[in-house]
């Protein structure tokens, strides 16, 4: 009994000790409310949330999270809308830039007619940096020069007598200059940029006598032009009127006869004398379609011989030059085998040049055709169509159909207008019936002698002609002797002009004989001093 009581007291001893300690603690800290279970009880803090408040706060946080997600979705929609607005603005600006179009046909029957006279005194012209300055045939020609340059906003036209008519086009007119000569009459005009038809930009290319005039007549009689061809009255008779707010065709700036190889170099940014790499047409090339004319090379050379234009010095040559390296050159083949160099700058400033330096007349056909082929592969234009002259004569409807697809302009085959008469009044041009007979009989081959035909065939690029679609059956016997000739570089052309090349021995002897004969016929004169008159 005593032992059990002692064990119970021993187990209760820690509890009694804790109660004593709690009582002493309460005596020392009277502010505390009490001690429960051997621990001090503290009141909850003032900012303590009740369970109801915590649940309400959690609900509010959930709602805010949902609103935040909605705000993010609206922001994404706004960003997407903003992107669409920006792209729409860019498209509208591009369309606005592309509608720097010509005036309707009612405005003086030409493009870019003046809306208002900036200077009425008749004595002032724009002194700003000139985009182009040159002679003009008449006022319509000056208007057309401004219309064909997308950067032109003002143009000054003045005359000084019957034969002197000048045109100066500028992109601004902040500086006006008075003319000094009393007989000069000059006025400043401003170009109008109305909202009119949608333009399809077209660049026509082709060498002399390759059918560019026939192509021009075919195009203007089947597609509405944005402006009149003021410098071609015969073309104006064929032209279709453009419809308001419809689609019309507008010409690009470079000349149709420009050298395509040089054009390609300028497109790639090379600095060239007669090409401006920053030409507006180059900046808009993705909107421009090119139609390039090629012709059977055997017919092309005979056409150059008949109507050479800028090639007259080459196509009319009747003797071999002393520095010639062509072993097959004789007086009758000199027009084929001898080097040819000619230059003809375009009408528009820094818009190209016709010609170049070529080792022979067939090399001109090779170079131009290769240039058109490379333009199609490397230029970045919207589209480059290679059209054969023979196809244009024999099947004009198919050609018009191809062009209509490139121009986004529909022309039904049954509505195609065919040019039956001669497309030009110069160069001894033929009408369509005569051209068809010539193509079917290939009578142009009969104009070659045997030596001329061989000299021509061995200098033609057979693979290039085949890729264009010409078989050249008359040249089959000379394929084994073919030798390709590349166009000269500028350095080679200068050396050729200076005859700074190694001559064969027989050529040197021939040159020495010529010089000796010339010295006997034209002996040098020794000039004697005059006698002074005696007084």
Order of alpha helices (4+ residues) and beta strands (2+ residues): alpha-beta-beta-alpha-beta-beta-beta-alpha-beta-beta-beta-beta-beta-alpha-alpha-beta-alpha-alpha-beta-alpha-alpha-alpha-beta-beta-alpha-beta-alpha-alpha-alpha-alpha-alpha-alpha-alpha
